[in-house]
Amino acid sequence: MQCDRYPNKQGLLVSEPVYEHDRPARLVELLRAISERIQELKQDKDLLAAGPELQKMLGDARAELFRYEVRITYDTPEIAENRRIVERAKQQMDELDLGDSEGAG
């Protein structure tokens, strides 16, 4: 996952996660690699002996599947840029003193 960095309201750099377009293809490759590895282990004893290796592969796949499932919460670079523009405009509006805060009421 790629992260774009931009200043928040306090001026600190924050990361904006962006879901990369090639991630689904890499996830499919990872799942197929797990399947192929299991198929290679013909004997039950070989399959059981490969437990740590398979656990690592499954853990990587699980993490990637989670990222894939929540990809909707990630932005494309264009949406992330639009969000930064809007945030910057809001910040500039907040910084403007239009004189409405004093004497109103």
DODREN-382127 format. One record per residue: residue in one letter; x, y, z of N, C-alpha, C in turn. Coordinates in steps of 0.02 Angstrom, whole numbers, padded with zeros to 5 digits, always signed. Layout:
AXYZXYZXYZ/...
end
This chain:
M+00042-00059+00000+00000+00000+00000+00044+00061+00000/Q+00028+00106-00042+00065+00169-00048+00031+00221-00003/C+00070+00266+00024+00043+00319+00066+00067+00386+00039/D+00021+00431+00027+00037+00500+00011+00041+00538+00076/R+00085+00588+00080+00092+00627+00142+00074+00699+00128/Y+00037+00728+00173+00017+00798+00167+00007+00827+00237/P+00011+00893+00243+00004+00923+00310-00069+00924+00333/N-00080+00908+00397-00147+00913+00424-00158+00983+00453/K-00212+00993+00489-00229+01059+00516-00175+01086+00563/Q-00140+01041+00598-00088+01061+00644-00021+01070+00609/G-00019+01058+00543+00043+01065+00506+00087+01003+00507/L+00064+00949+00539+00102+00888+00541+00089+00848+00478/L+00140+00813+00454+00131+00770+00396+00094+00707+00417/V+00041+00691+00380+00003+00630+00393+00002+00590+00328/S-00009+00525+00336-00010+00481+00278-00082+00469+00256/E-00090+00466+00191-00155+00451+00161-00147+00385+00123/P-00177+00330+00149-00168+00266+00115-00202+00266+00047/V-00169+00237-00002-00195+00232-00070-00189+00159-00091/Y-00244+00128-00112-00243+00058-00132-00214+00053-00203/E-00160+00016-00211-00127+00011-00275-00168-00033-00322/H-00167-00015-00386-00209-00049-00436-00187-00120-00450/D-00123-00137-00440-00099-00204-00455-00105-00252-00396/R-00130-00228-00340-00136-00270-00280-00182-00331-00292/P-00240-00324-00324-00282-00383-00334-00246-00438-00373/A-00209-00420-00424-00173-00471-00463-00120-00505-00420/R-00086-00467-00378-00035-00497-00333-00068-00543-00282/L-00128-00525-00259-00164-00567-00212-00182-00633-00245/V-00207-00631-00306-00224-00692-00343-00162-00736-00350/E-00105-00705-00367-00043-00743-00374-00024-00777-00308/L-00031-00741-00253-00015-00768-00188-00059-00827-00171/L-00124-00821-00183-00170-00876-00168-00155-00937-00212/R-00139-00925-00275-00122-00981-00320-00056-01014-00298/A-00009-00975-00274+00055-01003-00250+00043-01048-00190/I-00002-01029-00146-00018-01071-00088-00048-01137-00113/S-00094-01132-00159-00126-01192-00186-00075-01237-00220/E-00031-01209-00259+00021-01248-00293+00067-01282-00243/R+00086-01244-00191+00132-01273-00141+00099-01331-00105/I+00035-01325-00089+00000-01380-00056-00003-01440-00103/Q-00016-01429-00167-00019-01483-00215+00049-01519-00223/E+00103-01481-00215+00171-01510-00220+00185-01559-00163/L+00153-01549-00107+00165-01590-00047+00119-01652-00051/K+00142-01703-00085+00100-01762-00099+00088-01804-00037/Q+00138-01814+00003+00133-01857+00063+00104-01817+00121/D+00063-01850+00161+00036-01817+00221+00091-01791+00266/K+00143-01832+00274+00198-01811+00318+00233-01748+00292/D+00239-01742+00225+00269-01682+00195+00225-01621+00206/L+00161-01632+00199+00114-01577+00209+00117-01552+00281/L+00118-01599+00328+00122-01580+00399+00189-01548+00416/A+00242-01573+00386+00309-01545+00399+00316-01474+00373/A+00277-01457+00323+00280-01390+00293+00236-01341+00331/G+00212-01360+00389+00168-01317+00428+00192-01246+00438/P+00254-01235+00461+00277-01166+00471+00279-01125+00406/E+00301-01157+00352+00302-01123+00287+00232-01104+00265/L+00186-01152+00272+00117-01138+00252+00084-01085+00296/Q+00100-01087+00360+00072-01036+00405+00095-00966+00384/K+00158-00959+00365+00183-00894+00343+00147-00872+00280/M+00141-00918+00232+00106-00902+00170+00033-00884+00183/L+00000-00922+00226-00070-00908+00241-00077-00842+00279/G-00029-00827+00322-00031-00764+00358-00024-00704+00311/D+00022-00711+00263+00029-00658+00212-00035-00650+00172/A-00064-00707+00153-00127-00705+00114-00183-00674+00155/R-00186-00693+00219-00239-00666+00262-00234-00590+00267/A-00174-00564+00277-00163-00492+00282-00182-00457+00217/E-00162-00487+00162-00177-00457+00097-00251-00460+00081/L-00284-00516+00100-00356-00521+00091-00392-00467+00132/F-00368-00455+00193-00399-00403+00234-00392-00335+00199/R-00333-00320+00174-00323-00256+00139-00369-00251+00078/Y-00376-00307+00043-00419-00308-00016-00491-00295+00003/E-00513-00326+00057-00583-00318+00078-00599-00247+00101/V-00550-00212+00129-00563-00144+00153-00538-00092+00104/R-00525-00113+00043-00497-00067-00007-00542-00007-00020/I-00606-00014-00007-00652+00042-00018-00635+00101+00027/T-00603+00088+00084-00585+00143+00128-00523+00179+00103/Y-00488+00150+00054-00430+00182+00026-00451+00225-00033/D-00411+00275-00047-00426+00321-00101-00380+00309-00160/T-00406+00327-00218-00362+00331-00276-00319+00393-00267/P-00264+00399-00303-00224+00460-00298-00264+00523-00314/E-00310+00518-00361-00351+00577-00379-00396+00598-00321/I-00427+00550-00288-00471+00566-00232-00430+00593-00174/A-00371+00564-00162-00328+00589-00108-00307+00661-00122/E-00292+00677-00185-00274+00745-00204-00333+00792-00194/N-00393+00771-00214-00452+00812-00203-00465+00825-00129/R-00455+00773-00088-00464+00781-00016-00414+00833+00011/R-00351+00829-00012-00301+00877+00010-00320+00948-00010/I-00346+00957-00070-00367+01024-00093-00423+01050-00049/V-00472+01008-00035-00528+01030+00007-00504+01046+00078/E-00461+01003+00106-00435+01016+00173-00395+01081+00175/R-00355+01093+00124-00316+01155+00120-00362+01215+00117/A-00415+01210+00078-00463+01266+00072-00498+01277+00139/K-00518+01223+00173-00550+01230+00239-00502+01264+00288/Q-00439+01243+00286-00389+01272+00331-00381+01347+00317/Q-00379+01365+00254-00373+01436+00236-00434+01475+00259/M-00493+01446+00253-00554+01479+00275-00553+01488+00351/D-00529+01436+00387-00525+01441+00460-00476+01495+00482/E-00424+01506+00442-00374+01555+00459-00396+01626+00444/L-00445+01634+00401-00469+01701+00384-00508+01730+00443/D-00496+01792+00458-00534+01826+00510-00581+01874+00475/L-00643+01853+00471-00692+01894+00436-00726+01944+00483/G-00706+01945+00544-00735+01992+00592-00802+01969+00619/D-00825+01911+00599-00890+01887+00622-00885+01857+00692/S-00826+01836+00713-00821+01804+00778-00826+01853+00836/E-00805+01916+00825-00810+01967+00877-00872+02010+00864/G-00907+02026+00914-00964+02070+00908-01026+02037+00883/A-01023+01974+00864-01083+01939+00842-01120+01916+00903/G-01183+01922+00899-01220+01895+00955-01265+01943+00982/
end
